[in-house]
Amino acid sequence: MAGAKALDLLLGVVLLLHALGSLFQITRGELTTEGVSYSTLHGPTQDDDVTVEVFRKRRWLSEPRMTSNKASQETSEEESRDSPGPLADAEADNSSQIAEDTDHNYYTSKTYGPNDPMSKGLWVNIDQMDKEKVKIHGILSNTHRQAARVNLSFDFPFYGHFLREITVATGGFIYTGDVVHRMLTATQYIAPLMANFDPSLSRNSTVIYFDNGTALVVQWDHVHLQDSYNLGSFTFQATLHSDGRIIFAYKEVPIEIAQISSVNHPVKVGLSDAFVVVHRIQQIPNVRRKTIYEYHRVELLKTKITNSTAVEMMPLPTCLQFRSCSACIAAEINFNCSWCHRLNRCSSGFDRHRQDWVDNSCPDETKDNTCDIINTTQFESSTTASVTKTSMRSRAVTEADSTQSTSHPPTSMPTED
């Protein structure tokens, strides 16, 4: 009898350890190329119950395609796929290589060379800004692999989601996610030059930011690579505008970016966004694991980044900006927009609200692709209303909200129990 109890106890311990192992895992294979550990200051407690799985959308299983409402059918097939399940790494990813004036669904971009006057014009001279608004972050300027939360004074639209808080990291990037975890470099970032920078190596190295009410400038000033100090210092900045524009400007880049080692830290230039999925752990009641899936990435050509260059990225319309069913299904943009009546939301099915979309059976609801629209005509003596059906191919007038609206929709679904 005692032996049976001991066996049951041992089995229980094994199951508990297995569950805990699943709970705190970071996906193998992504660690060396996608993420390294960062500590975050002045923000919510880091969520260790996070699995960072950087699966691109093209590597997900597909479901039957929804009827498209786009004028052009030339957009790649993955834009209409609707399953969160990952596929093998062997398939092509959803990265975007940027040339000048490149359109990559969420943003268009243009790179300005060192001889272009725009490069100089896009550089923000922080020394000439209001001294009271310029913040030199004392801790980030004297540490390695640290990040700090920074509040914005304006709504910043990123991939169609409005942000009021970002995380500035010593490694030359800004983390944009709601779930704060250690593997900040994996996804959900704005990276003018993500690399193994260590501001603590020099007294001249600083991390500075400036918010004037309509734009936030973050500058990594005279920072050195931890494993290559003798190569010289880097000075560059990222500017986030309230209209969604993102500017990368480079003042000092002493070596070719291709020569920067990625052995101890990823080297990236570009943008990335992802959604969070919450999983229940069957072996441990009331405990859940959060997994982050990347749905899009923009990769800038590193060969174009040198001294006195700049990149300007302009946001394109997304389904999230449409606030009515008629405007949503009539939208002629780069995405296959569908309206979910249960959520009263327009979406392509791939954004930070992904779990809400699936949990509320929106993929099934959108197969109908119709909505009731009340058309009201004013007369001098009476008002009549008629209810009409609008199909997915309707050419109704788009009723889109401006991306500069001060309304503040949630940036993701709830991530805490």
Summary of the structure (lengths in Angstrom):
residues: 417
radius of gyration: 23.7
end to end distance: 39.5
largest distance: 90.6
contacts: 1312
relative contact order: 0.16
helix: 17%
strand: 34%
